[in-house]
Amino acid sequence: MRSRNPVFSRRGFSRDNGYAGFNTAPQAGGPAVATQGNPYAQPTGDQYAQNPYAQNPYAQQDLQYGAPPQAPATTGRMTIDDVVLRTASTLGVLILTAALSWALLPIDDANISRSYGIGIGAALIGMVLAFVQSFKRKASPALILTYAAFEGVFLGVVSNIVDNRIADGAAMQAVIGTMAVFTGVLIAYKAGWIRVNRRFYGFVMAAALGFILLMTVNLLFAVFGGGDGLGFRSGPLGIVFGVIGIILGACFLALDFKQVEDGVAYGAPREEAWLAAFGLTLTLVWIYLEFLRLISILNSSD
């Protein structure tokens, strides 16, 4: 079953191997870290075949003292710096196009329909690009950055409408809320308060699937029946589902962090950093939109 985040369906995150190597087990007579379930271990016939970290002179010492494994000491491997740089690039493109669409697409009574239509069109294009990337075997930086550009146009238009017509300052509040969730989850993950394992992954995937199905049904009722559909996105129920959406986004962040941590530990190819950046961007956009929607509901109920 593929997750909503295309990155999680990549190598090492399938049902066969288990999410992030949760099904892995040490080889008999081998070291504590095995290549089974490691999507980046290269099977060879040499003495290092069972342990992808054996070429690192510090690997065995780290394992003896219970320290986490270090990535192979070779070039072309993903590092935290690679992920940070590519995530910053992706978010930079998204923020730039969001700012341009906010400034260049007017939302006065005469132009709001046209601007909103452009925003929805950009969102649909971005969704198609995200699906294309999710089914590609390798990361495409151009595709990911193009997705970010179109997604930024949509966010800029929607944020401008909400900020100027529904809730003054909503966009900045949503940004602050998203940053707070990101920081909180990162601290909790690094401190070990959040344990990402197979059970956690299964729960998040099941909850996300149920959430998306409910929102889809609500949207269909709204489109064909008019009004607010089943009321899942307005009033008290809208507030509840908005909070649930933010919590799900926080859970996806934990999965993103686990993916990055395992990718670095297993010595993933450097291009995998683009997939990590793509997943983080998708999750942050999800959280931002949920905050924006929640703020809109709270202000409309005043």
Backbone as CSV, one residue per row, in Angstrom:
resi,resn,N_x,N_y,N_z,CA_x,CA_y,CA_z,C_x,C_y,C_z
1,MET,0.852,-1.193,0.000,0.000,0.000,0.000,0.883,1.236,0.000
2,ARG,0.692,2.125,-0.943,1.471,3.338,-1.002,0.907,4.380,-0.040
3,SER,1.824,5.126,0.549,1.392,6.187,1.437,1.042,7.414,0.632
4,ARG,0.434,8.388,1.282,0.142,9.643,0.637,1.433,10.347,0.247
5,ASN,2.490,10.161,1.039,3.780,10.745,0.742,4.527,9.821,-0.204
6,PRO,4.770,10.239,-1.467,5.376,9.333,-2.440,6.724,8.798,-2.000
7,VAL,7.445,9.523,-1.171,8.785,9.097,-0.772,8.735,7.787,-0.010
8,PHE,7.667,7.548,0.768,7.625,6.362,1.615,7.432,5.081,0.826
9,SER,7.061,5.188,-0.436,6.885,3.999,-1.249,8.140,3.679,-2.052
10,ARG,9.231,4.376,-1.735,10.474,4.158,-2.451,11.214,2.955,-1.885
11,ARG,12.449,2.753,-2.351,13.251,1.635,-1.888,13.367,1.646,-0.384
12,GLY,13.225,0.442,0.214,13.408,0.309,1.652,12.179,0.632,2.455
13,PHE,11.091,1.063,1.801,9.891,1.433,2.535,8.691,0.675,1.992
14,SER,8.925,-0.522,1.503,7.846,-1.336,0.952,7.415,-2.385,1.959
15,ARG,6.346,-3.072,1.633,5.846,-4.123,2.514,6.812,-5.300,2.568
16,ASP,7.551,-5.514,1.462,8.468,-6.645,1.426,9.640,-6.458,2.373
17,ASN,10.221,-5.267,2.357,11.393,-5.024,3.189,11.024,-4.486,4.559
18,GLY,9.803,-3.992,4.688,9.419,-3.358,5.939,9.810,-1.895,5.922
19,TYR,9.029,-1.069,6.608,9.334,0.354,6.596,10.648,0.605,7.316
20,ALA,11.564,1.261,6.623,12.848,1.664,7.183,13.602,0.502,7.799
21,GLY,13.448,-0.678,7.185,14.197,-1.829,7.655,13.671,-2.441,8.933
22,PHE,12.362,-2.266,9.252,11.810,-2.817,10.490,11.804,-4.345,10.483
23,ASN,11.866,-4.946,9.280,11.865,-6.401,9.198,13.267,-6.990,9.170
24,THR,14.287,-6.139,9.246,15.637,-6.634,9.090,16.066,-7.444,10.288
25,ALA,16.998,-8.357,10.048,17.553,-9.177,11.118,19.001,-9.456,10.807
26,PRO,19.862,-9.503,11.818,21.271,-9.764,11.567,21.475,-11.120,10.931
27,GLN,22.499,-11.199,10.069,22.844,-12.468,9.464,23.482,-13.368,10.520
28,ALA,23.285,-14.690,10.389,23.858,-15.628,11.338,25.374,-15.524,11.319
29,GLY,25.956,-15.329,12.477,27.391,-15.233,12.592,27.951,-13.926,12.103
30,GLY,27.076,-13.003,11.686,27.539,-11.728,11.157,27.473,-10.654,12.201
31,PRO,27.806,-9.430,11.832,27.775,-8.301,12.759,26.372,-7.886,13.081
32,ALA,26.257,-6.906,13.971,24.936,-6.498,14.458,24.098,-5.866,13.380
33,VAL,24.714,-5.250,12.358,23.979,-4.607,11.285,24.108,-5.456,10.039
34,ALA,22.965,-5.826,9.437,23.010,-6.715,8.282,22.612,-5.998,7.024
35,THR,22.928,-6.608,5.884,22.524,-6.011,4.617,21.107,-6.373,4.267
36,GLN,20.531,-7.419,4.876,19.145,-7.801,4.585,18.207,-6.682,4.991
37,GLY,17.394,-6.203,4.031,16.498,-5.098,4.302,17.154,-3.748,4.089
38,ASN,18.471,-3.715,3.822,19.134,-2.455,3.521,19.072,-2.229,2.021
39,PRO,18.276,-1.273,1.546,18.106,-1.091,0.106,19.345,-0.560,-0.576
40,TYR,20.322,-0.094,0.211,21.488,0.525,-0.383,22.735,-0.349,-0.287
41,ALA,22.622,-1.495,0.378,23.780,-2.373,0.493,24.027,-3.055,-0.844
42,GLN,25.271,-3.071,-1.285,25.614,-3.685,-2.548,26.117,-5.107,-2.304
43,PRO,25.387,-6.147,-2.716,25.839,-7.518,-2.501,27.090,-7.812,-3.310
44,THR,28.130,-8.237,-2.650,29.369,-8.602,-3.319,29.883,-9.885,-2.709
45,GLY,30.975,-10.404,-3.263,31.525,-11.625,-2.747,32.718,-11.402,-1.843
46,ASP,32.990,-10.151,-1.474,34.169,-9.895,-0.662,33.852,-10.012,0.809
47,GLN,34.846,-9.695,1.619,34.694,-9.870,3.052,33.751,-8.856,3.671
48,TYR,33.366,-7.810,2.913,32.489,-6.781,3.459,31.032,-6.992,3.046
49,ALA,30.726,-8.115,2.427,29.400,-8.296,1.843,28.301,-8.245,2.879
50,GLN,28.550,-8.770,4.085,27.491,-8.828,5.079,27.314,-7.508,5.814
51,ASN,28.318,-6.696,5.863,28.239,-5.448,6.625,28.610,-4.264,5.744
52,PRO,27.629,-3.459,5.321,27.929,-2.339,4.427,28.774,-1.272,5.092
53,TYR,28.919,-1.337,6.411,29.700,-0.326,7.117,31.107,-0.812,7.469
54,ALA,31.445,-2.053,7.061,32.707,-2.627,7.487,33.907,-1.863,6.942
55,GLN,33.742,-1.179,5.792,34.847,-0.426,5.243,35.110,0.843,6.028
56,ASN,34.209,1.228,6.894,34.412,2.382,7.759,35.206,1.917,8.977
57,PRO,36.431,2.409,9.191,37.258,1.910,10.296,36.657,2.135,11.664
58,TYR,35.647,3.034,11.732,35.027,3.320,13.017,33.745,2.543,13.237
59,ALA,33.307,1.791,12.197,32.006,1.125,12.276,31.981,0.074,13.369
60,GLN,32.991,-0.821,13.397,32.976,-1.894,14.377,33.085,-1.344,15.797
61,GLN,33.885,-0.290,15.956,34.004,0.314,17.283,32.669,0.884,17.731
62,ASP,31.948,1.551,16.790,30.642,2.123,17.143,29.665,1.034,17.530
63,LEU,29.673,-0.091,16.771,28.731,-1.152,17.053,29.023,-1.805,18.398
64,GLN,30.306,-1.922,18.766,30.656,-2.540,20.036,30.136,-1.732,21.208
65,TYR,30.132,-0.424,21.050,29.673,0.427,22.135,28.201,0.797,22.009
66,GLY,27.495,0.166,21.080,26.051,0.383,20.956,25.684,1.665,20.247
67,ALA,26.648,2.330,19.593,26.353,3.572,18.894,25.683,3.262,17.568
68,PRO,24.887,4.195,17.031,24.252,3.961,15.733,25.296,3.834,14.644
69,PRO,25.036,3.044,13.617,26.016,2.838,12.551,26.281,4.112,11.781
70,GLN,27.503,4.257,11.301,27.880,5.390,10.481,27.739,5.024,9.013
71,ALA,27.484,6.025,8.194,27.365,5.775,6.759,28.710,5.361,6.189
72,PRO,28.711,4.595,5.093,29.960,4.181,4.486,30.819,5.380,4.130
73,ALA,32.111,5.265,4.335,33.024,6.379,4.081,33.382,6.414,2.601
74,THR,32.389,6.679,1.764,32.605,6.781,0.336,31.917,8.035,-0.166
75,THR,32.300,8.466,-1.360,31.699,9.656,-1.930,30.361,9.305,-2.565
76,GLY,29.568,10.322,-2.853,28.297,10.108,-3.511,27.213,9.578,-2.617
77,ARG,27.401,9.660,-1.288,26.383,9.189,-0.353,25.623,10.364,0.250
78,MET,24.377,10.126,0.587,23.524,11.169,1.147,23.980,11.556,2.543
79,THR,23.988,12.851,2.811,24.302,13.367,4.132,23.171,14.282,4.590
80,ILE,23.192,14.627,5.857,22.197,15.563,6.385,22.292,16.901,5.663
81,ASP,23.523,17.338,5.382,23.707,18.609,4.675,23.051,18.574,3.297
82,ASP,23.137,17.428,2.612,22.481,17.295,1.304,20.970,17.479,1.433
83,VAL,20.394,16.857,2.448,18.945,16.958,2.652,18.551,18.395,2.982
84,VAL,19.320,19.033,3.860,19.013,20.420,4.246,19.096,21.338,3.032
85,LEU,20.150,21.186,2.233,20.335,22.050,1.066,19.213,21.869,0.058
86,ARG,18.838,20.649,-0.231,17.811,20.402,-1.235,16.417,20.762,-0.725
87,THR,16.191,20.572,0.557,14.912,21.002,1.126,14.801,22.518,1.090
88,ALA,15.898,23.204,1.418,15.893,24.668,1.366,15.653,25.157,-0.060
89,SER,16.249,24.491,-1.041,16.043,24.874,-2.442,14.595,24.688,-2.856
90,THR,14.017,23.550,-2.487,12.624,23.264,-2.852,11.672,24.249,-2.191
91,LEU,11.849,24.472,-0.888,10.990,25.422,-0.187,11.232,26.852,-0.669
92,GLY,12.476,27.151,-1.056,12.767,28.492,-1.575,11.992,28.780,-2.844
93,VAL,11.944,27.803,-3.754,11.173,27.968,-4.989,9.693,28.122,-4.664
94,LEU,9.208,27.309,-3.758,7.788,27.369,-3.369,7.443,28.740,-2.778
95,ILE,8.270,29.232,-1.869,8.006,30.526,-1.231,8.086,31.663,-2.243
96,LEU,9.047,31.581,-3.166,9.193,32.635,-4.175,7.960,32.729,-5.058
97,THR,7.479,31.601,-5.578,6.299,31.643,-6.451,5.042,31.997,-5.659
98,ALA,5.000,31.622,-4.382,3.853,32.012,-3.549,3.828,33.532,-3.371
99,ALA,4.988,34.121,-3.127,5.059,35.576,-2.964,4.692,36.288,-4.260
100,LEU,5.158,35.752,-5.398,4.844,36.381,-6.688,3.349,36.293,-6.999
101,SER,2.748,35.142,-6.738,1.317,35.009,-7.021,0.493,35.887,-6.084
102,TRP,0.935,36.030,-4.842,0.254,36.918,-3.890,0.285,38.354,-4.409
103,ALA,1.441,38.764,-4.949,1.612,40.152,-5.382,1.000,40.429,-6.755
104,LEU,1.012,39.452,-7.641,0.639,39.699,-9.033,-0.772,39.262,-9.398
105,LEU,-1.400,38.436,-8.564,-2.757,37.971,-8.877,-3.755,38.655,-7.943
106,PRO,-4.441,39.679,-8.416,-5.360,40.436,-7.555,-6.570,39.607,-7.134
107,ILE,-7.097,39.929,-5.956,-8.261,39.189,-5.444,-9.437,40.123,-5.171
108,ASP,-9.460,41.276,-5.858,-10.615,42.152,-5.734,-11.810,41.496,-6.415
109,ASP,-12.982,42.096,-6.243,-14.214,41.484,-6.751,-14.165,41.214,-8.252
110,ALA,-13.462,42.059,-8.983,-13.436,41.906,-10.434,-12.476,40.803,-10.895
111,ASN,-11.493,40.466,-10.079,-10.451,39.538,-10.525,-10.319,38.271,-9.688
112,ILE,-11.083,38.164,-8.603,-10.877,37.032,-7.706,-11.174,35.686,-8.381
113,SER,-12.171,35.653,-9.247,-12.508,34.389,-9.912,-11.367,33.932,-10.818
114,ARG,-10.791,34.876,-11.557,-9.684,34.529,-12.442,-8.467,34.078,-11.644
115,SER,-8.136,34.807,-10.579,-6.973,34.455,-9.763,-7.173,33.106,-9.072
116,TYR,-8.384,32.880,-8.585,-8.666,31.612,-7.919,-8.582,30.452,-8.914
117,GLY,-9.065,30.695,-10.136,-8.979,29.663,-11.171,-7.535,29.325,-11.507
118,ILE,-6.677,30.353,-11.565,-5.253,30.111,-11.813,-4.650,29.294,-10.674
119,GLY,-5.041,29.628,-9.450,-4.525,28.901,-8.295,-4.940,27.435,-8.311
120,ILE,-6.207,27.175,-8.617,-6.683,25.788,-8.675,-5.991,25.036,-9.808
121,GLY,-5.820,25.702,-10.944,-5.112,25.063,-12.056,-3.681,24.704,-11.681
122,ALA,-3.003,25.615,-10.971,-1.642,25.345,-10.527,-1.608,24.181,-9.545
123,ALA,-2.623,24.106,-8.671,-2.685,23.004,-7.713,-2.850,21.665,-8.428
124,LEU,-3.686,21.625,-9.460,-3.890,20.384,-10.208,-2.613,19.960,-10.940
125,ILE,-1.924,20.938,-11.526,-0.665,20.620,-12.197,0.353,20.099,-11.186
126,GLY,0.423,20.761,-10.028,1.332,20.315,-8.983,1.022,18.902,-8.521
127,MET,-0.266,18.575,-8.408,-0.659,17.233,-7.983,-0.236,16.194,-9.008
128,VAL,-0.411,16.514,-10.285,-0.001,15.587,-11.347,1.515,15.375,-11.305
129,LEU,2.270,16.452,-11.133,3.726,16.348,-11.070,4.165,15.518,-9.863
130,ALA,3.456,15.683,-8.744,3.785,14.899,-7.549,3.552,13.418,-7.800
131,PHE,2.465,13.072,-8.481,2.196,11.673,-8.788,3.223,11.116,-9.764
132,VAL,3.616,11.932,-10.745,4.632,11.476,-11.700,5.935,11.167,-10.973
133,GLN,6.350,12.053,-10.076,7.581,11.823,-9.328,7.467,10.599,-8.433
134,SER,6.292,10.380,-7.886,6.121,9.246,-6.973,6.288,7.904,-7.679
135,PHE,6.033,7.864,-8.989,6.142,6.614,-9.725,7.456,6.485,-10.488
136,LYS,8.292,7.507,-10.410,9.600,7.424,-11.053,10.560,6.631,-10.173
137,ARG,11.475,5.915,-10.805,12.430,5.104,-10.061,13.506,5.965,-9.413
138,LYS,13.793,7.108,-10.011,14.814,7.991,-9.474,14.251,9.395,-9.291
139,ALA,14.872,10.127,-8.398,14.443,11.502,-8.159,14.789,12.371,-9.358
140,SER,13.878,13.277,-9.702,14.109,14.239,-10.769,14.092,15.641,-10.159
141,PRO,15.259,16.244,-9.945,15.291,17.579,-9.335,14.446,18.592,-10.087
142,ALA,14.489,18.559,-11.421,13.701,19.502,-12.215,12.211,19.311,-11.962
143,LEU,11.783,18.057,-11.889,10.371,17.764,-11.650,9.948,18.220,-10.259
144,ILE,10.790,17.980,-9.275,10.476,18.359,-7.899,10.406,19.880,-7.759
145,LEU,11.346,20.581,-8.376,11.342,22.045,-8.299,10.168,22.641,-9.070
146,THR,9.794,22.011,-10.182,8.622,22.482,-10.933,7.351,22.282,-10.119
147,TYR,7.268,21.127,-9.453,6.141,20.903,-8.542,6.072,22.004,-7.496
148,ALA,7.215,22.329,-6.894,7.257,23.355,-5.851,6.793,24.705,-6.405
149,ALA,7.165,25.012,-7.647,6.777,26.281,-8.251,5.259,26.385,-8.413
150,PHE,4.638,25.337,-8.947,3.184,25.363,-9.136,2.450,25.317,-7.799
151,GLU,2.968,24.541,-6.860,2.338,24.490,-5.542,2.411,25.851,-4.867
152,GLY,3.513,26.566,-5.082,3.649,27.903,-4.518,2.617,28.874,-5.066
153,VAL,2.334,28.771,-6.365,1.301,29.633,-6.961,-0.041,29.408,-6.280
154,PHE,-0.390,28.139,-6.090,-1.655,27.814,-5.422,-1.675,28.345,-3.991
155,LEU,-0.603,28.120,-3.242,-0.564,28.572,-1.853,-0.621,30.087,-1.764
156,GLY,0.030,30.761,-2.699,-0.004,32.220,-2.680,-1.403,32.774,-2.883
157,VAL,-2.131,32.202,-3.841,-3.498,32.670,-4.117,-4.423,32.373,-2.938
158,VAL,-4.398,31.141,-2.457,-5.276,30.751,-1.352,-4.957,31.552,-0.091
159,SER,-3.686,31.716,0.198,-3.291,32.463,1.393,-3.732,33.912,1.304
160,ASN,-3.615,34.507,0.129,-4.020,35.898,-0.072,-5.517,36.063,0.137
161,ILE,-6.287,35.120,-0.397,-7.745,35.185,-0.241,-8.147,35.057,1.229
162,VAL,-7.601,34.063,1.910,-7.947,33.848,3.310,-7.494,35.026,4.164
163,ASP,-6.286,35.520,3.910,-5.713,36.580,4.723,-6.471,37.894,4.566
164,ASN,-6.931,38.188,3.369,-7.570,39.486,3.111,-9.090,39.454,3.134
165,ARG,-9.691,38.291,3.050,-11.140,38.233,2.969,-11.797,37.461,4.114
166,ILE,-11.025,36.644,4.828,-11.626,35.828,5.885,-11.017,36.112,7.246
167,ALA,-9.701,36.005,7.334,-9.032,36.156,8.630,-7.740,36.933,8.448
168,ASP,-7.716,38.157,8.892,-6.527,39.003,8.759,-5.353,38.382,9.524
169,GLY,-4.231,38.231,8.835,-3.043,37.660,9.464,-3.024,36.141,9.488
170,ALA,-3.981,35.503,8.808,-4.066,34.037,8.860,-2.833,33.372,8.263
171,ALA,-2.295,33.949,7.180,-1.147,33.333,6.522,0.062,33.276,7.452
172,MET,0.352,34.376,8.126,1.488,34.401,9.046,1.253,33.465,10.228
173,GLN,0.021,33.416,10.717,-0.297,32.497,11.811,-0.090,31.041,11.385
174,ALA,-0.484,30.728,10.145,-0.306,29.366,9.641,1.178,29.031,9.472
175,VAL,1.963,29.998,9.020,3.408,29.785,8.888,4.037,29.521,10.250
176,ILE,3.677,30.336,11.242,4.221,30.162,12.590,3.804,28.806,13.163
177,GLY,2.545,28.440,12.949,2.067,27.151,13.429,2.816,25.996,12.788
178,THR,3.045,26.090,11.471,3.780,25.038,10.769,5.208,24.923,11.287
179,MET,5.861,26.066,11.493,7.228,26.063,12.020,7.262,25.479,13.431
180,ALA,6.250,25.792,14.224,6.202,25.271,15.593,6.050,23.751,15.598
181,VAL,5.174,23.237,14.728,4.983,21.780,14.646,6.273,21.112,14.184
182,PHE,6.905,21.667,13.163,8.154,21.103,12.655,9.220,21.055,13.753
183,THR,9.387,22.167,14.466,10.399,22.229,15.527,10.069,21.263,16.653
184,GLY,8.799,21.222,17.051,8.391,20.343,18.139,8.606,18.873,17.819
185,VAL,8.218,18.477,16.591,8.381,17.070,16.203,9.864,16.717,16.089
186,LEU,10.661,17.641,15.558,12.095,17.382,15.426,12.743,17.180,16.800
187,ILE,12.397,18.039,17.756,12.944,17.903,19.103,12.490,16.591,19.734
188,ALA,11.201,16.285,19.596,10.673,15.044,20.178,11.313,13.822,19.541
189,TYR,11.552,13.876,18.228,12.162,12.736,17.544,13.612,12.549,17.985
190,LYS,14.363,13.651,18.037,15.764,13.556,18.428,15.907,13.129,19.886
191,ALA,14.941,13.508,20.722,14.998,13.139,22.137,14.529,11.709,22.383
192,GLY,13.977,11.068,21.359,13.505,9.697,21.507,12.107,9.586,22.072
193,TRP,11.385,10.698,22.127,10.009,10.648,22.645,9.057,10.050,21.618
194,ILE,9.432,10.119,20.352,8.644,9.513,19.281,9.439,8.341,18.732
195,ARG,8.862,7.151,18.782,9.523,5.961,18.273,8.826,5.530,16.984
196,VAL,9.517,5.688,15.891,8.954,5.331,14.590,9.293,3.874,14.304
197,ASN,8.295,3.018,14.427,8.477,1.599,14.144,7.343,1.132,13.237
198,ARG,7.293,-0.168,13.006,6.271,-0.694,12.097,4.857,-0.400,12.592
199,ARG,4.629,-0.498,13.888,3.294,-0.228,14.422,2.907,1.232,14.212
200,PHE,3.856,2.133,14.470,3.606,3.566,14.263,3.284,3.835,12.799
201,TYR,4.083,3.251,11.902,3.872,3.447,10.478,2.492,2.950,10.043
202,GLY,2.115,1.749,10.506,0.817,1.200,10.134,-0.339,2.045,10.632
203,PHE,-0.209,2.535,11.879,-1.265,3.375,12.435,-1.421,4.665,11.640
204,VAL,-0.295,5.317,11.323,-0.347,6.585,10.585,-0.944,6.375,9.196
205,MET,-0.529,5.301,8.515,-1.054,5.048,7.180,-2.561,4.783,7.205
206,ALA,-3.019,4.008,8.191,-4.448,3.709,8.300,-5.244,4.972,8.620
207,ALA,-4.726,5.775,9.556,-5.414,7.010,9.928,-5.459,7.990,8.762
208,ALA,-4.354,8.103,8.029,-4.303,9.017,6.887,-5.263,8.574,5.792
209,LEU,-5.328,7.272,5.536,-6.239,6.765,4.515,-7.686,7.064,4.885
210,GLY,-8.047,6.811,6.139,-9.402,7.113,6.586,-9.715,8.595,6.498
211,PHE,-8.746,9.433,6.878,-8.929,10.879,6.833,-9.162,11.352,5.400
212,ILE,-8.327,10.883,4.488,-8.440,11.310,3.090,-9.758,10.830,2.478
213,LEU,-10.182,9.622,2.805,-11.458,9.113,2.287,-12.626,9.955,2.784
214,LEU,-12.614,10.295,4.067,-13.679,11.124,4.619,-13.726,12.498,3.957
215,MET,-12.545,13.100,3.761,-12.499,14.423,3.143,-12.941,14.369,1.677
216,THR,-12.634,13.261,1.007,-13.061,13.108,-0.383,-14.577,12.982,-0.475
217,VAL,-15.160,12.188,0.412,-16.617,12.050,0.442,-17.268,13.391,0.755
218,ASN,-16.711,14.120,1.708,-17.247,15.431,2.066,-17.191,16.385,0.877
219,LEU,-16.068,16.340,0.126,-15.925,17.201,-1.043,-16.948,16.853,-2.115
220,LEU,-17.173,15.560,-2.347,-18.156,15.153,-3.353,-19.564,15.611,-2.977
221,PHE,-19.913,15.493,-1.696,-21.220,15.968,-1.245,-21.337,17.481,-1.411
222,ALA,-20.233,18.195,-1.170,-20.261,19.644,-1.315,-20.413,20.061,-2.772
223,VAL,-19.731,19.323,-3.672,-19.789,19.668,-5.092,-21.158,19.366,-5.686
224,PHE,-21.696,18.196,-5.376,-22.948,17.787,-6.014,-24.189,18.132,-5.179
225,GLY,-23.996,18.322,-3.875,-25.143,18.638,-3.038,-25.193,20.076,-2.574
226,GLY,-24.101,20.801,-2.771,-24.062,22.191,-2.351,-23.767,22.325,-0.868
227,GLY,-23.539,23.527,-0.445,-23.278,23.802,0.964,-21.911,23.309,1.396
228,ASP,-21.841,22.855,2.643,-20.579,22.390,3.217,-20.440,20.878,3.181
229,GLY,-21.205,20.233,2.330,-21.132,18.783,2.244,-21.656,18.142,3.513
230,LEU,-20.860,17.286,4.133,-21.246,16.613,5.371,-20.847,17.415,6.610
231,GLY,-20.269,18.581,6.382,-19.896,19.438,7.506,-18.575,19.115,8.158
232,PHE,-17.741,18.295,7.496,-16.449,17.917,8.073,-15.426,19.038,7.997
233,ARG,-15.715,20.062,7.193,-14.765,21.149,7.023,-15.347,22.493,7.443
234,SER,-16.320,22.473,8.324,-16.896,23.719,8.827,-17.478,23.475,10.215
235,GLY,-17.621,24.530,10.982,-18.205,24.415,12.304,-17.368,23.590,13.256
236,PRO,-17.980,23.076,14.313,-17.243,22.283,15.311,-16.549,21.062,14.724
237,LEU,-17.229,20.346,13.801,-16.591,19.192,13.168,-15.373,19.606,12.350
238,GLY,-15.469,20.755,11.719,-14.338,21.252,10.941,-13.128,21.524,11.820
239,ILE,-13.377,22.058,13.024,-12.278,22.311,13.960,-11.630,20.998,14.388
240,VAL,-12.479,20.011,14.698,-11.953,18.700,15.117,-11.098,18.080,14.016
241,PHE,-11.631,18.076,12.793,-10.885,17.465,11.699,-9.658,18.288,11.320
242,GLY,-9.707,19.590,11.542,-8.528,20.409,11.311,-7.395,20.033,12.256
243,VAL,-7.733,19.826,13.528,-6.726,19.411,14.513,-6.193,18.026,14.162
244,ILE,-7.083,17.121,13.760,-6.648,15.775,13.363,-5.692,15.860,12.173
245,GLY,-6.003,16.726,11.220,-5.141,16.893,10.059,-3.750,17.363,10.442
246,ILE,-3.667,18.285,11.391,-2.363,18.785,11.851,-1.598,17.682,12.570
247,ILE,-2.287,16.894,13.384,-1.634,15.785,14.084,-1.100,14.755,13.085
248,LEU,-1.886,14.464,12.054,-1.410,13.545,11.015,-0.171,14.099,10.316
249,GLY,-0.188,15.406,10.060,0.985,16.027,9.452,2.219,15.889,10.328
250,ALA,2.027,16.045,11.646,3.141,15.865,12.577,3.664,14.435,12.536
251,CYS,2.753,13.471,12.408,3.180,12.064,12.307,3.959,11.824,11.017
252,PHE,3.527,12.445,9.926,4.263,12.313,8.677,5.662,12.924,8.790
253,LEU,5.787,13.997,9.558,7.111,14.582,9.773,8.035,13.582,10.458
254,ALA,7.503,12.866,11.450,8.310,11.855,12.137,8.771,10.781,11.156
255,LEU,7.867,10.367,10.244,8.255,9.394,9.224,9.314,9.963,8.287
256,ASP,9.186,11.248,7.945,10.202,11.903,7.116,11.564,11.879,7.801
257,PHE,11.583,12.218,9.084,12.848,12.235,9.818,13.461,10.836,9.880
258,LYS,12.620,9.827,10.053,13.113,8.452,10.081,13.714,8.069,8.738
259,GLN,13.066,8.489,7.662,13.580,8.190,6.334,14.956,8.808,6.133
260,VAL,15.106,10.070,6.540,16.394,10.751,6.395,17.457,10.061,7.247
261,GLU,17.113,9.753,8.485,18.070,9.113,9.388,18.541,7.777,8.833
262,ASP,17.609,6.953,8.341,17.976,5.649,7.808,18.742,5.771,6.499
263,GLY,18.364,6.756,5.678,19.076,6.949,4.421,20.539,7.280,4.642
264,VAL,20.806,8.143,5.614,22.184,8.500,5.941,22.919,7.302,6.547
265,ALA,22.256,6.587,7.460,22.895,5.451,8.121,23.206,4.326,7.143
266,TYR,22.315,4.087,6.178,22.507,3.012,5.215,23.380,3.431,4.034
267,GLY,23.790,4.686,3.989,24.613,5.142,2.873,23.850,5.265,1.582
268,ALA,22.663,5.880,1.640,21.840,6.042,0.441,22.559,6.924,-0.579
269,PRO,22.312,6.719,-1.865,22.894,7.592,-2.892,22.490,9.042,-2.654
270,ARG,23.364,9.954,-3.058,23.120,11.373,-2.801,21.823,11.874,-3.416
271,GLU,21.430,11.331,-4.581,20.198,11.800,-5.219,18.954,11.510,-4.392
272,GLU,19.056,10.562,-3.433,17.925,10.282,-2.568,17.584,11.480,-1.682
273,ALA,18.533,12.399,-1.530,18.265,13.601,-0.737,17.141,14.425,-1.359
274,TRP,17.018,14.366,-2.692,15.919,15.074,-3.346,14.572,14.460,-2.974
275,LEU,14.532,13.134,-2.827,13.289,12.496,-2.415,12.936,12.875,-0.983
276,ALA,13.942,12.963,-0.123,13.695,13.394,1.250,13.171,14.822,1.274
277,ALA,13.764,15.693,0.453,13.307,17.083,0.373,11.877,17.152,-0.162
278,PHE,11.574,16.313,-1.134,10.229,16.260,-1.701,9.215,15.843,-0.643
279,GLY,9.540,14.797,0.117,8.637,14.340,1.168,8.421,15.384,2.245
280,LEU,9.494,16.046,2.667,9.364,17.094,3.681,8.507,18.254,3.172
281,THR,8.688,18.618,1.902,7.890,19.711,1.330,6.415,19.353,1.295
282,LEU,6.093,18.132,0.853,4.702,17.680,0.833,4.081,17.752,2.227
283,THR,4.825,17.306,3.219,4.302,17.287,4.581,4.097,18.692,5.120
284,LEU,5.050,19.582,4.876,4.929,20.957,5.364,3.765,21.685,4.686
285,VAL,3.559,21.418,3.404,2.413,22.011,2.708,1.114,21.502,3.320
286,TRP,1.045,20.209,3.616,-0.143,19.617,4.262,-0.432,20.344,5.574
287,ILE,0.585,20.477,6.421,0.394,21.097,7.741,-0.026,22.555,7.590
288,TYR,0.611,23.275,6.674,0.272,24.688,6.468,-1.184,24.851,6.043
289,LEU,-1.631,24.028,5.103,-3.014,24.137,4.632,-4.009,23.783,5.729
290,GLU,-3.669,22.803,6.563,-4.563,22.458,7.666,-4.651,23.598,8.670
291,PHE,-3.531,24.244,8.949,-3.545,25.406,9.836,-4.373,26.535,9.227
292,LEU,-4.189,26.788,7.929,-4.918,27.860,7.256,-6.418,27.594,7.297
293,ARG,-6.804,26.354,7.071,-8.220,25.993,7.107,-8.777,26.136,8.523
294,LEU,-8.018,25.677,9.518,-8.465,25.754,10.902,-8.643,27.202,11.344
295,ILE,-7.699,28.057,10.983,-7.797,29.479,11.330,-9.013,30.110,10.664
296,SER,-9.277,29.733,9.416,-10.444,30.251,8.710,-11.739,29.861,9.407
297,ILE,-11.833,28.602,9.844,-13.040,28.127,10.532,-13.224,28.868,11.851
298,LEU,-12.148,29.023,12.591,-12.232,29.693,13.892,-12.667,31.143,13.743
299,ASN,-12.191,31.812,12.699,-12.568,33.215,12.483,-13.985,33.350,11.946
300,SER,-14.416,32.409,11.128,-15.771,32.487,10.579,-16.827,32.187,11.600
301,SER,-16.430,31.486,12.701,-17.399,31.145,13.745,-17.502,32.215,14.807
302,ASP,-16.654,33.260,14.714,-16.721,34.342,15.704,-17.998,35.159,15.565
